[in-house]
Amino acid sequence: MIYLDNAATTRPFESVIRKMDEFYKELYYNPSALYKQAAEVESVIEKTRNDISDALGGGGRVYFTSCATESNAWVYASGVKNK
């Protein structure tokens, strides 16, 4: 498992802010829903998940969480052992 955490006080790159702004303004649909716009957002998220996995060596699935506390609780509950 590779754990990536960025401190809450770290300023994001401008390119990240622009991409996030696109989601806040245009791609805010629930990716789990069944309508067209939601499916488009799900597609973007899955592409991003695959791009990150490939950049890290392509050996596993990438999970997105909202914070370190959620990540730690999820890993603990899943029974993943630290190597």
SVG drawing of the C-alpha trace seen along z (x, -y; Angstrom):
<svg xmlns="http://www.w3.org/2000/svg" viewBox="-31 -29 38 37">
<polyline fill="none" stroke="black" stroke-width="0.4" points="0.0,0.0 1.2,-3.5 -0.2,-6.2 -0.2,-9.8 -1.2,-12.6 -0.9,-16.3 -0.9,-18.6 -4.0,-20.7 -1.9,-23.9 -0.1,-23.1 -1.2,-25.4 -2.3,-23.4 -0.9,-24.0 -2.9,-26.5 -3.6,-23.7 -5.3,-21.7 -7.3,-24.7 -8.5,-25.2 -9.5,-21.6 -11.3,-21.6 -13.1,-24.8 -14.4,-23.0 -15.9,-20.3 -17.4,-22.9 -19.0,-24.8 -19.8,-22.2 -19.1,-18.6 -20.8,-18.6 -23.0,-15.6 -23.1,-12.5 -20.9,-10.0 -23.0,-7.1 -26.3,-8.3 -27.7,-6.9 -28.2,-10.0 -26.0,-11.1 -24.1,-13.9 -23.3,-11.7 -22.0,-9.0 -19.7,-11.5 -18.3,-12.5 -17.8,-8.9 -15.8,-8.4 -13.5,-11.3 -13.0,-10.0 -12.2,-6.5 -9.7,-7.9 -8.0,-9.9 -7.9,-6.8 -6.2,-4.9 -3.8,-7.7 -2.7,-7.9 -2.3,-4.1 -0.2,-4.1 2.0,-6.9 2.6,-4.9 3.5,-1.7 0.1,-0.3 0.0,2.3 -3.2,1.6 -6.5,-0.3 -6.5,-4.0 -9.1,-5.0 -10.1,-8.6 -11.0,-9.7 -11.8,-13.1 -9.1,-13.1 -6.4,-11.2 -8.8,-10.2 -11.2,-8.6 -8.2,-6.9 -6.8,-5.5 -10.2,-4.2 -10.9,-2.6 -7.5,-0.9 -7.9,0.3 -11.4,1.6 -10.3,3.4 -7.6,5.4 -4.7,4.2 -1.4,4.8 1.4,2.4 4.4,3.9"/>
</svg>
